[in-house]
Amino acid sequence: FPFDSDRKQMSTIHQTAEGNQIIFVKGAPDQVIDYCKYYQKNGTKEELGESIKSKVLSQNKELAQEALRVLAIAFRFVDKENLDEIKEIKDAEKELIFLGLMAMIDPPRKEAIESVKTCLRAGIHPIMITGDYSLTAKAIASELGIYHSGDRIITGEELEKMPQSELEEVVENTTIFARVSPRHKRRIISALQKNKQVVAMTGDGVNDAPALKESDIGIAMGIAGTDVTKEASDMILTDDNFASIVAAVEEGRKIYQNIKKFIHYLISCNLGEIIAIAGAIFIGLPSPLIPIQILWVNLVTDGLPALALGLDPTEEDIMRRPPRDPNKGIFSGKMGFNIFSQGIFIGFLTLGAFYLGLTFYSLDIARTMAFATLSFSQLSQSLNSRSEKYSIFKIGLFTNLYLMMAIFISGFLQYIVISMASLQVFFKTVPLTLNQWWIIIILSLSPIIYVELLKLMKLTYKK
């Protein structure tokens, strides 16, 4: 008779040499002891009274408090004349002889303890849902750092009697659900979701599949998990290690941040192009850029740094930030302000270079200066896009070598387009003097100074 989460025990039947049968039962001590009528002492069978039962349960508590998983072992003989009587579980698991307790230790992995700390710093609330005895669960959870003084522990028995409305009130202050059945997991998930929590649930058994389906992120065990569980899950842990879940959260946050950097960079740069062209038309000037130059900027100057931003390393405090609100868009917080203000700034710089060229030189020189200023200021903007909060000098210029290579290649290609005679005809550019290049360099570095000042005044991010 296999183990199930309701009985919390299992039985096996074996034949003896005499043709009789012996039934062995193992399971949760507080469950097995209720099926025992006798206990074995020095090889003899004696009546199991309340005093002995209390001693057994007291010993179970002591072992459980030491984070040991405890099993009770019991048996009984069945004469060959009575074999036909055993047809159901209840026929086998009765009038048992209690043999003793067996305590096992399954120490938490070192990386699991550190991962729980990381979760708590990241605003993730780990909850232990287990079939273990409550004291065992409490001891293990305390060692892991999941349980803290004042947290609530709810058992499956209490959960059965508890209305869903009450569970919804207490679930956020509960860190351990002990002696629970798989069917309880769906109630716990529902209560957390009612409190607007995003719930990730792990599971390995067939009975866990409905709970994994109900959760926002169902996580199946790759080694111990059944095929049904894996089918119902959103993610499979190939190593059955809790630390891998935390690593996946960190990687997910990194990917999301890099997508934001990518979008921030491209939209702010494209907005700068629009502001420059629209601004010139609005004040009655010729267009500062011709179509081939705009195409070049979008394909080369924008493209390589944008791809490199997608490979930006993880920001050092990414797992010390609270989870983002799933109902808020990607432009929430200060991102919309950053894109708009920085895009306008790049546009005005380009327009300024064009105006200076028109005022002191010629239309061809003005367009070349605007073209160069727009391209190089966008390369500066790629450095600004690496963080809304931290200075590029604190992050380090060379912590993303892909970006530095992209800036160098794009900058070199831009210089070639302006300086090489055969390309000047194609892109309608002209050679520039040293003084004109100095104007371009100063204007192109201005976005870094502007954004660094905004970061210093804490205007680019929410505190």
Buried (B, 14 or more C-beta within 10 A) or exposed (E): BEEBBEBBBBBEEEEEEEEBBEBBBBBBBBBBBEBBBBBBEEEEBEEBEEEBBEEBBEBBBEBBBEBBBBBBBBBBEBEEEEEEEBEEBEBBBBEBBBBEBBBEEEEBEEBBBEBBBBBBEBEBBBBBBBBBBBBBBBBBBBBBBBBEEEBBBBBBEBBEEBEEEEBBBEBBEBBBBBBBBBBBBBBBBBBBBBEEBBBBBBBBBBBBBBBBBBBBBBBBBBEEBBEBBBBBBBBBBEEBBBBBBBBBBBEEBBEEBBEBBBBBBBBBBBBBBEBBBEBBEEEEBEBBBBEEBBEBBBEBBBBBBBEBBEEBBBBEEBBEBEEBEEEEEEBEBBBBBBBBBBBBBBBBBBBBBBBBBBEEBEBEBBBBBBBBBBBBBBBBBBBBBBBBBBBBEEBEEEEBEBBBEBBEBBBEBBBEBBEBEEBBEEBBBBEBEEEBBEBBEEBBBBBBEBBBEBBEEEEBBEE
